[in-house]
Amino acid sequence: MKEKYIKNLFYLAGAVNILGTLTLSRFFTNESLVQIDPTIISSSGLILIIVWGLAFLATSNHYQKNRWIVGVFALEKTTYVAMWCYWYFTKDYTLKSLFDLDFMTGFFYATFGLNDLLFLCFFCYIFFKKFDQ
């Protein structure tokens, strides 16, 4: 994978975390988002998602020299994928009922596990990639 694409994927990871969270939480006013799973998606949890996005952006131009932090990113994504899987298979809601309740809430819960899985694969790729230094 070319360096330009790798940097752009770091930017995309950051943008998805920051802009996606701000948009789908309606700048922290979407109460149904938090009520569905207040353990993971609390107000402070949403802020931490944004902080992770800032970390992805901060690493984008220096990922070759920060292999271990990229490993931490992979671990963070593994955690969110596991939490989403647990939520998905034990939830009291259907995705349709979440979309009926609120489109943005439904979209958030329908996609956050898949999004994190895709970026988990990306961060693992970068972590195990050999760089000429």
Secondary structure, 3 states (H helix, E strand, C coil): CCHHHHHHHHHHHHHHHHHHHHHHCCCCCCHHHHHHCCCCCCHHHHHHHHHHHHHHHHHCCCHHHCHHHHHHHHHHHHHHHHHHHHHHHHCCCCHHHHHHHCHHHHHHHHHHHHHHHHHHHHHHHHHHCCCCC
